[in-house]
Amino acid sequence: MTLEQTRQLGIEFERRVQTMIPETRLGEKLDTETIYSYLNQYQDKLIHDLYRTVDQIPVSNNQSYIETLLQDMMSSNDINHPGTSNTTPYTLPNDFGLYIDSYSVVNTAYEYKGEGEDGVVPNTLIAAKDASKVLPKP
């Protein structure tokens, strides 16, 4: 979106709020920061919802369209770590919004029976409450 398109979006958002809540026309106008905060929150919600539903939609033109929209927003980063620790924290890029998937290149893997290249193992995202089940304990 260009700067002018972003500005027009903010103006249109304010106009629609004024239509729904007439009191905002004169007295309690929304400031620019509040308007863009709402728009950014909705954008994040829309992207997360689209990503969650893309796997639930049967293969169709709608699914292809959603994947095309999301593809433009995806980026890939390589994080190299020479150590062997499985609890190493990584710094995420500034434009990070949603974790989709990742993989690790390994020398050996314990009982991995997945498909793919030798030495490439997909990482599995787990809930924080389940982390204690897989992290080593003394």
ROSE-4610 file (N, C-alpha, C; in Angstrom, 1 decimal, always signed):
// ROSE-4610
residu = [M/M/M/T/T/T/L/L/L/E/E/E/Q/Q/Q/T/T/T/R/R/R/Q/Q/Q/L/L/L/G/G/G/I/I/I/E/E/E/F/F/F/E/E/E/R/R/R/R/R/R/V/V/V/Q/Q/Q/T/T/T/M/M/M/I/I/I/P/P/P/E/E/E/T/T/T/R/R/R/L/L/L/G/G/G/E/E/E/K/K/K/L/L/L/D/D/D/T/T/T/E/E/E/T/T/T/I/I/I/Y/Y/Y/S/S/S/Y/Y/Y/L/L/L/N/N/N/Q/Q/Q/Y/Y/Y/Q/Q/Q/D/D/D/K/K/K/L/L/L/I/I/I/H/H/H/D/D/D/L/L/L/Y/Y/Y/R/R/R/T/T/T/V/V/V/D/D/D/Q/Q/Q/I/I/I/P/P/P/V/V/V/S/S/S/N/N/N/N/N/N/Q/Q/Q/S/S/S/Y/Y/Y/I/I/I/E/E/E/T/T/T/L/L/L/L/L/L/Q/Q/Q/D/D/D/M/M/M/M/M/M/S/S/S/S/S/S/N/N/N/D/D/D/I/I/I/N/N/N/H/H/H/P/P/P/G/G/G/T/T/T/S/S/S/N/N/N/T/T/T/T/T/T/P/P/P/Y/Y/Y/T/T/T/L/L/L/P/P/P/N/N/N/D/D/D/F/F/F/G/G/G/L/L/L/Y/Y/Y/I/I/I/D/D/D/S/S/S/Y/Y/Y/S/S/S/V/V/V/V/V/V/N/N/N/T/T/T/A/A/A/Y/Y/Y/E/E/E/Y/Y/Y/K/K/K/G/G/G/E/E/E/G/G/G/E/E/E/D/D/D/G/G/G/V/V/V/V/V/V/P/P/P/N/N/N/T/T/T/L/L/L/I/I/I/A/A/A/A/A/A/K/K/K/D/D/D/A/A/A/S/S/S/K/K/K/V/V/V/L/L/L/P/P/P/K/K/K/P/P/P]
num = [1/1/1/2/2/2/3/3/3/4/4/4/5/5/5/6/6/6/7/7/7/8/8/8/9/9/9/10/10/10/11/11/11/12/12/12/13/13/13/14/14/14/15/15/15/16/16/16/17/17/17/18/18/18/19/19/19/20/20/20/21/21/21/22/22/22/23/23/23/24/24/24/25/25/25/26/26/26/27/27/27/28/28/28/29/29/29/30/30/30/31/31/31/32/32/32/33/33/33/34/34/34/35/35/35/36/36/36/37/37/37/38/38/38/39/39/39/40/40/40/41/41/41/42/42/42/43/43/43/44/44/44/45/45/45/46/46/46/47/47/47/48/48/48/49/49/49/50/50/50/51/51/51/52/52/52/53/53/53/54/54/54/55/55/55/56/56/56/57/57/57/58/58/58/59/59/59/60/60/60/61/61/61/62/62/62/63/63/63/64/64/64/65/65/65/66/66/66/67/67/67/68/68/68/69/69/69/70/70/70/71/71/71/72/72/72/73/73/73/74/74/74/75/75/75/76/76/76/77/77/77/78/78/78/79/79/79/80/80/80/81/81/81/82/82/82/83/83/83/84/84/84/85/85/85/86/86/86/87/87/87/88/88/88/89/89/89/90/90/90/91/91/91/92/92/92/93/93/93/94/94/94/95/95/95/96/96/96/97/97/97/98/98/98/99/99/99/100/100/100/101/101/101/102/102/102/103/103/103/104/104/104/105/105/105/106/106/106/107/107/107/108/108/108/109/109/109/110/110/110/111/111/111/112/112/112/113/113/113/114/114/114/115/115/115/116/116/116/117/117/117/118/118/118/119/119/119/120/120/120/121/121/121/122/122/122/123/123/123/124/124/124/125/125/125/126/126/126/127/127/127/128/128/128/129/129/129/130/130/130/131/131/131/132/132/132/133/133/133/134/134/134/135/135/135/136/136/136/137/137/137/138/138/138]
x = [+0.8/+0.0/+0.9/+0.5/+1.3/+0.9/+1.7/+1.4/+0.0/-0.2/-1.5/-2.7/-2.5/-3.6/-3.8/-2.8/-2.9/-3.6/-3.3/-4.0/-5.5/-5.8/-7.2/-7.9/-7.3/-7.9/-8.3/-7.3/-7.6/-8.8/-8.9/-10.0/-11.3/-11.3/-12.5/-13.0/-12.0/-12.3/-13.0/-12.4/-13.0/-14.4/-14.6/-15.9/-17.0/-16.6/-17.5/-17.8/-16.8/-17.0/-18.0/-17.9/-18.8/-20.2/-20.3/-21.6/-22.3/-21.5/-22.0/-22.3/-21.4/-21.5/-21.4/-22.6/-22.6/-22.0/-21.9/-21.2/-19.8/-19.1/-17.7/-17.5/-18.6/-18.4/-17.9/-18.4/-18.0/-17.2/-17.6/-17.0/-15.8/-16.1/-15.0/-14.5/-13.7/-13.2/-12.0/-11.9/-10.8/-9.5/-8.4/-7.2/-6.6/-5.6/-4.9/-4.3/-3.7/-3.0/-4.1/-5.2/-6.3/-6.8/-7.0/-7.6/-6.6/-5.3/-4.4/-4.1/-4.3/-4.2/-5.3/-6.5/-7.7/-7.4/-7.0/-6.7/-5.6/-4.5/-3.4/-3.9/-4.7/-5.2/-6.1/-6.9/-7.8/-7.0/-6.0/-5.1/-4.4/-3.9/-3.3/-4.3/-5.5/-6.6/-6.9/-7.1/-7.4/-6.4/-5.1/-4.1/-4.0/-4.1/-4.1/-5.3/-6.5/-7.7/-7.6/-7.1/-6.9/-5.9/-4.8/-3.8/-4.4/-5.2/-5.8/-6.8/-7.5/-8.6/-8.1/-7.0/-6.5/-6.4/-6.0/-5.9/-7.3/-8.3/-9.6/-10.5/-10.1/-10.9/-10.5/-11.5/-11.1/-10.4/-9.6/-8.9/-9.9/-9.7/-10.6/-9.9/-10.7/-10.1/-10.0/-10.9/-10.8/-9.5/-9.2/-7.9/-6.7/-6.7/-5.6/-5.5/-6.6/-6.6/-6.0/-6.5/-6.0/-4.5/-4.0/-2.6/-1.8/-2.3/-1.7/-1.5/-2.6/-2.6/-1.5/-1.5/-0.6/+0.9/+1.1/+2.4/+3.2/+2.5/+3.1/+3.6/+3.0/+3.4/+4.4/+4.8/+5.7/+7.1/+8.0/+9.4/+10.1/+11.3/+12.1/+13.4/+13.9/+15.1/+15.9/+17.2/+18.1/+18.7/+18.6/+19.3/+20.3/+21.5/+22.6/+23.1/+23.2/+23.6/+24.6/+25.8/+26.8/+26.7/+26.0/+26.0/+25.0/+24.9/+24.0/+22.9/+22.7/+21.7/+20.3/+19.3/+17.9/+17.1/+17.7/+17.0/+17.6/+18.2/+18.9/+17.8/+17.8/+16.9/+17.4/+16.5/+16.8/+16.1/+16.8/+16.2/+15.4/+14.1/+13.2/+13.4/+13.2/+13.3/+12.2/+12.4/+11.5/+10.1/+10.1/+8.8/+8.1/+8.5/+7.9/+6.5/+5.6/+4.2/+3.6/+4.0/+3.4/+4.3/+4.5/+5.4/+4.6/+5.1/+4.4/+5.1/+6.3/+7.0/+8.5/+9.3/+10.7/+11.3/+12.6/+13.2/+14.7/+15.3/+16.6/+17.5/+18.7/+19.6/+20.4/+20.4/+21.0/+22.0/+22.9/+23.8/+23.1/+22.4/+21.7/+20.4/+19.4/+18.1/+17.6/+17.1/+16.7/+15.3/+15.2/+13.9/+13.1/+13.7/+12.9/+12.6/+11.3/+10.9/+10.1/+10.3/+9.6/+10.2/+9.5/+10.0/+10.9/+11.6/+12.5/+13.9/+14.7/+16.1/+16.8/+17.9/+18.7/+19.2/+19.1/+19.7/+18.8/+17.6/+16.6/+15.4/+15.2/+14.1/+13.2/+11.9/+10.9/+10.8/+10.7/+10.5/+9.0/+8.6/+7.3/+7.0/+6.0/+5.6/+4.7/+5.0/+4.2/+3.7/+2.7/+2.2/+3.2/+3.2/+4.1/+3.9/+2.6/+2.3/+2.9/+3.2/+3.7/+5.3/+5.9/+7.3/+8.0/+7.5/+8.1/+8.2/+7.3/+7.3/+8.5/+9.0/+10.0/+11.4/+11.4/+12.7/+13.4/+14.7/+15.4/+15.3/+15.2/+15.2/+16.3/+16.8/+17.9/+17.4]
y = [-1.2/+0.0/+1.2/+2.2/+3.4/+4.3/+5.4/+6.3/+7.0/+7.3/+8.0/+7.0/+5.7/+4.7/+4.5/+4.5/+4.4/+5.5/+6.7/+7.9/+7.9/+7.5/+7.4/+6.3/+5.2/+4.2/+4.7/+5.5/+6.1/+7.1/+7.9/+8.8/+8.1/+7.0/+6.2/+5.5/+5.0/+4.4/+5.4/+6.6/+7.7/+8.0/+8.1/+8.5/+7.4/+6.1/+5.1/+5.1/+5.3/+5.4/+6.6/+7.7/+8.8/+8.5/+7.6/+7.2/+6.3/+5.4/+4.5/+5.2/+6.1/+6.8/+8.3/+8.9/+10.3/+11.3/+10.9/+11.8/+12.1/+11.2/+11.4/+12.4/+13.0/+14.0/+15.3/+15.7/+17.0/+16.9/+16.1/+16.1/+15.2/+13.9/+12.9/+12.2/+13.0/+12.4/+11.4/+10.4/+9.4/+10.1/+10.0/+10.5/+9.5/+10.0/+9.2/+7.9/+8.0/+6.8/+5.7/+6.2/+5.2/+4.5/+5.3/+4.8/+3.7/+4.0/+3.1/+1.9/+2.1/+1.0/+0.0/+0.5/-0.4/-1.2/-0.4/-1.0/-2.1/-1.8/-2.8/-4.0/-3.8/-5.0/-5.9/-5.2/-6.0/-6.7/-6.0/-6.7/-7.9/-7.8/-9.0/-10.1/-9.8/-10.8/-11.4/-10.6/-11.1/-12.1/-11.8/-12.6/-13.9/-13.9/-15.1/-16.0/-15.4/-16.1/-16.8/-16.0/-16.6/-17.8/-17.6/-18.7/-19.9/-19.7/-20.9/-21.6/-20.9/-21.5/-22.0/-21.6/-22.1/-23.6/-24.3/-25.7/-26.4/-25.7/-26.3/-26.1/-25.3/-25.1/-26.1/-26.8/-27.8/-27.0/-27.8/-27.2/-26.5/-25.2/-24.4/-23.1/-22.3/-21.0/-20.1/-20.3/-19.5/-19.8/-21.1/-21.5/-20.9/-21.0/-20.5/-19.0/-18.3/-16.8/-16.4/-17.1/-16.9/-17.2/-18.3/-18.6/-17.5/-17.0/-15.9/-14.7/-14.3/-13.2/-13.3/-14.5/-14.8/-14.9/-15.4/-15.6/-14.3/-13.2/-11.9/-11.4/-11.9/-11.4/-12.3/-13.4/-14.3/-14.0/-14.2/-14.1/-15.3/-15.5/-16.6/-16.1/-16.6/-16.2/-17.4/-17.4/-18.4/-18.0/-18.9/-18.7/-19.8/-19.4/-20.4/-20.5/-21.7/-21.8/-23.0/-22.8/-23.8/-24.8/-24.4/-25.3/-26.4/-27.1/-28.3/-28.1/-27.0/-26.8/-26.7/-27.4/-27.3/-26.2/-25.4/-24.3/-22.9/-22.8/-21.5/-20.5/-19.3/-18.3/-17.6/-17.3/-16.6/-15.3/-14.3/-13.0/-13.0/-12.6/-12.6/-11.3/-11.4/-10.1/-9.1/-7.8/-6.8/-6.9/-7.5/-7.6/-9.0/-9.7/-11.0/-10.8/-11.6/-11.5/-12.8/-13.9/-15.2/-16.3/-17.2/-18.4/-19.4/-19.8/-20.7/-22.1/-22.2/-23.5/-23.2/-24.3/-24.2/-25.6/-25.7/-27.0/-26.8/-27.9/-27.9/-28.8/-28.5/-29.3/-30.0/-31.4/-32.1/-33.2/-33.6/-34.7/-36.0/-36.2/-37.4/-37.0/-37.9/-37.7/-39.0/-38.9/-40.0/-40.4/-41.6/-42.2/-41.3/-40.5/-39.6/-40.5/-40.6/-41.4/-40.6/-39.3/-38.5/-38.5/-37.8/-37.8/-36.5/-36.5/-35.3/-35.6/-34.6/-34.8/-35.3/-36.1/-36.5/-35.3/-35.3/-34.3/-33.1/-33.1/-31.9/-32.5/-31.9/-32.3/-31.2/-31.4/-30.3/-30.0/-28.8/-28.4/-28.4/-28.8/-28.9/-27.8/-27.0/-26.0/-26.6/-26.4/-27.0/-25.9/-26.2/-25.2/-25.1/-23.9/-23.7/-24.7/-25.1/-26.0/-27.4/-27.7/-29.0/-29.0/-27.9/-27.8/-28.6/-28.7/-29.5/-30.9/-31.4/-32.8/-33.2/-32.2/-32.5/-32.0/-31.0/-30.4/-31.3/-31.5/-32.4/-31.8/-32.7/-32.4/-33.1/-32.5/-33.2/-34.4]
z = [+0.0/+0.0/+0.0/-0.8/-0.9/+0.3/+0.5/+1.6/+1.4/+0.1/-0.2/+0.0/-0.4/-0.1/+1.4/+2.1/+3.6/+4.2/+3.7/+4.2/+3.8/+2.6/+2.2/+3.0/+3.3/+4.2/+5.5/+6.1/+7.4/+7.3/+6.3/+6.1/+5.9/+5.1/+4.9/+6.2/+7.0/+8.3/+9.2/+9.3/+10.1/+9.6/+8.3/+7.8/+8.2/+8.1/+8.5/+9.9/+10.8/+12.2/+12.5/+11.8/+12.0/+11.5/+10.5/+10.1/+11.1/+11.8/+12.8/+14.1/+14.5/+15.8/+15.5/+15.3/+14.9/+15.9/+17.2/+18.2/+17.8/+17.0/+16.7/+15.6/+15.1/+14.0/+14.6/+15.7/+16.3/+17.5/+18.5/+19.8/+19.9/+20.1/+20.4/+19.1/+18.3/+17.1/+17.5/+16.7/+16.9/+16.4/+17.1/+16.6/+15.6/+14.9/+13.8/+14.4/+15.6/+16.1/+16.5/+17.0/+17.3/+16.1/+15.0/+13.8/+13.2/+13.1/+12.6/+13.5/+14.8/+15.7/+15.4/+15.2/+14.9/+13.6/+12.6/+11.3/+11.3/+12.1/+12.2/+13.0/+14.0/+14.8/+13.9/+13.1/+12.2/+11.1/+10.6/+9.6/+10.2/+11.4/+12.0/+12.2/+12.7/+12.9/+11.5/+10.5/+9.2/+8.7/+8.8/+8.3/+9.1/+10.4/+11.2/+10.9/+10.7/+10.4/+9.0/+8.0/+6.7/+6.7/+7.4/+7.5/+8.1/+9.2/+9.9/+9.0/+8.2/+7.4/+6.1/+5.6/+4.2/+4.2/+5.2/+5.2/+5.3/+5.8/+6.0/+4.7/+3.8/+2.6/+1.6/+1.0/-0.1/-1.2/-2.0/-3.1/-4.0/-4.2/-5.0/-5.4/-6.2/-6.6/-5.3/-4.3/-3.1/-2.4/-2.3/-1.6/-2.3/-3.6/-4.4/-4.2/-4.2/-4.0/-2.6/-1.6/-0.2/-0.1/-0.7/-0.7/-1.4/-2.5/-3.3/-2.4/-1.7/-0.8/+0.3/+0.9/+2.0/+1.5/+0.3/-0.3/-0.3/-0.7/-0.8/+0.5/+1.6/+2.9/+3.6/+3.0/+3.7/+3.3/+4.3/+4.0/+4.7/+4.3/+4.9/+5.4/+6.5/+7.1/+7.5/+7.3/+7.7/+9.0/+10.0/+11.3/+11.5/+11.5/+11.7/+13.1/+13.6/+15.0/+15.1/+15.4/+15.4/+16.6/+17.6/+18.8/+18.7/+19.9/+19.9/+20.9/+21.5/+22.5/+21.8/+22.4/+21.9/+22.6/+23.4/+24.0/+23.7/+22.6/+22.2/+21.8/+22.4/+21.9/+20.7/+19.8/+18.5/+18.5/+17.9/+17.7/+16.4/+16.5/+15.3/+14.6/+13.3/+12.5/+12.9/+12.6/+13.0/+12.3/+11.2/+10.4/+10.7/+11.7/+12.1/+12.5/+12.0/+12.4/+12.8/+12.1/+12.4/+12.0/+12.9/+12.6/+11.8/+10.6/+9.8/+9.9/+9.5/+9.7/+9.6/+10.0/+9.9/+9.9/+9.6/+9.6/+10.1/+10.5/+10.9/+10.1/+9.8/+9.1/+10.2/+10.3/+11.4/+10.8/+11.7/+11.3/+11.6/+12.7/+13.0/+13.7/+13.6/+14.2/+14.8/+16.0/+16.7/+16.3/+15.6/+15.2/+14.3/+13.5/+12.6/+11.3/+11.0/+9.9/+8.9/+8.9/+7.9/+6.5/+5.6/+4.3/+4.1/+3.1/+2.8/+2.6/+2.5/+2.2/+3.5/+3.3/+4.4/+5.2/+6.5/+7.3/+7.5/+6.8/+7.0/+7.8/+8.9/+9.8/+10.1/+9.9/+10.2/+11.7/+12.1/+13.4/+13.7/+14.9/+15.3/+16.4/+16.1/+17.1/+18.1/+19.4/+20.5/+21.4/+22.1/+23.1/+24.3/+24.9/+26.0/+27.2/+27.4/+28.4/+28.2/+26.9/+26.6/+26.5/+26.6/+26.5/+27.6/+28.8/+29.8/+29.5/+28.6/+28.3/+27.3/+26.6/+25.6/+26.0/+26.8/+27.2/+28.3/+28.1/+29.1/+30.5/+31.4/+32.9/+33.6/+34.6/+35.4/+36.1]
